[in-house]
Amino acid sequence: MALTEEMQMQVDLQKAIEAARTEANAGIELKQQKMEAIRVAQNVIFENRRVKMASEVTDVTSSDITDLANELISFVNS
């Protein structure tokens, strides 16, 4: 039995809504993954800095943290 035009439009609308929801959830999940990678990178860098001798310590920059976070994300996704 074929769907009426109105019923087909409802089905198409529901498919579009579900696709948008799936895409939004994927975006949220990606942001959460990046935030977790940043937290891990920050902890690793701070711990590595803490165990170094005072003469070896350098300043930690935001680019140090984001670079390590991106490396972690690339490693996890590979």
C-alpha positions in Angstrom: 0.0 0.0 0.0 1.4 3.3 -1.1 1.6 6.2 1.3 -0.4 9.3 0.7 1.5 12.5 -0.2 0.9 13.9 3.3 2.1 10.7 5.0 5.2 10.6 2.8 5.9 14.3 3.7 5.6 13.3 7.4 8.0 10.4 6.9 10.5 12.6 5.1 10.2 15.2 7.8 10.9 12.6 10.5 13.9 11.4 8.6 15.2 15.0 8.3 14.7 15.6 12.0 16.5 12.4 12.9 19.4 13.2 10.6 19.7 16.7 12.1 19.6 15.2 15.6 22.3 12.7 14.7 24.5 15.4 13.3 24.0 17.6 16.3 24.9 14.7 18.7 28.0 13.9 16.7 29.1 17.6 17.0 28.5 17.5 20.7 30.4 14.3 21.1 33.3 15.7 19.1 33.5 18.8 21.3 33.4 16.6 24.4 36.2 14.5 23.0 38.3 17.6 22.4 37.6 19.0 25.9 38.7 15.7 27.4 41.8 15.6 25.3 42.6 19.2 26.5 42.1 18.1 30.1 44.4 15.1 29.7 47.0 17.1 27.8 47.0 19.8 30.5 47.4 17.2 33.2 50.3 15.5 31.4 52.1 18.7 30.7 51.7 20.0 34.3 52.8 16.6 35.7 55.9 16.6 33.4 56.7 20.1 34.4 56.3 19.3 38.1 58.8 16.4 38.0 61.5 18.4 36.2 64.3 20.1 38.0 63.8 23.8 38.5 66.6 24.7 35.9 64.8 22.6 33.2 61.3 24.1 33.7 59.8 26.2 31.0 56.6 28.1 30.8 53.5 26.2 29.7 51.6 27.9 26.8 48.2 27.3 25.6 49.7 26.1 22.3 51.6 23.4 24.2 48.4 22.1 25.5 46.4 22.3 22.3 49.2 20.7 20.3 49.3 17.8 22.7 45.5 17.6 22.7 45.5 17.4 18.9 48.1 14.7 19.0 46.0 12.7 21.5 42.9 13.1 19.3 44.8 12.0 16.2 46.1 9.0 18.1 42.7 8.0 19.4 41.0 8.4 16.0 43.7 6.5 14.1 
